Amino acid sequence: DAVVVDTPRDVRLAAYATLLHPARIVYRYNLNYRRARTDLMDRAYLRRVAACIYQSGYIQDDAIARVPWMRRIPGFRIPNGYDLERYAPRPDEGRTFRERYGIRGDTRVVLTTAKLTRNKGHEVAIAALGRVHASGTPLVYLVCGDGGREAELRDLALSARLPAVFTGLLDSPEVVAALAAADVVVHPSLNEIFPNAVGEAMACGRAVVAADAGGTAELLGRDGDTGVLVPPGDAAALAAAVQELLGDSERRGRVGLAARRRIEAEFPLSRMIDRYEAALLAVIE
């Protein structure tokens, strides 16, 4: 009855597939790193779309700003939801993770989980954390993820005299353990729709410092109680925010607890599932 698609290519394929099968096309719009195509054929394909699902207000506004006539397509705003049993504070696993990577218990760990691509802002984090480390705070930058920039980022960390551990791609249990090993999570990405890396860190009760880019603030909050936002690309602001949290264990604990409570109240997995079910029923009925 319905086909849910995520990319412009999927929209085109679904448009052809539904010529003979009368299913409704639901487009989960994810274009935020490149311009949407607006030629006549793409407009024709989009006219076959029965509804769009947007993960954040940011991406909904961005889509309509790029392609104004998309406001005619019915839209549903459905933020991501998080499994609070899978993503939860697990201090014992954090200690084991530190031991596995040779990280001492008294060393501060600052973590980023993201693909090692240019738009994720790792170079900003390295510049910022290099400053913090040079100021006398012993820390390790834990970089979780894979991608084509690993060699470049290793060289940047070496140049900044920043101790760094690159773990490669981790599965979900390993990500939870890595988050448990971290004192602070930084998410310096320069553009996001609704970043799962931030939501997972919040669910695990970690204090997050993130670039105020795209839809990140819709997830993290803006009051400073559930996380800290800094201007995108601002290494000095990121360094100051991380330094403050590393120096105040009580505040780190309060922010991490409030972050998990925000996920529990606003973004549980069950609410996301309910919203998708309601949206799909509205489309096909």
Beta strands, then each sheet from edge to edge (+ up, - down):
strand 1: 2-5
strand 2: 24-28
strand 3: 49-54
strand 4: 75-77
strand 5: 108-113
strand 6: 139-144
strand 7: 164-168
strand 8: 184-187
strand 9: 207-211
strand 10: 228-230
sheet 1: 1+ 2+ 3+ 4+
sheet 2: 7+ 6+ 5+ 8+ 9+ 10+
end
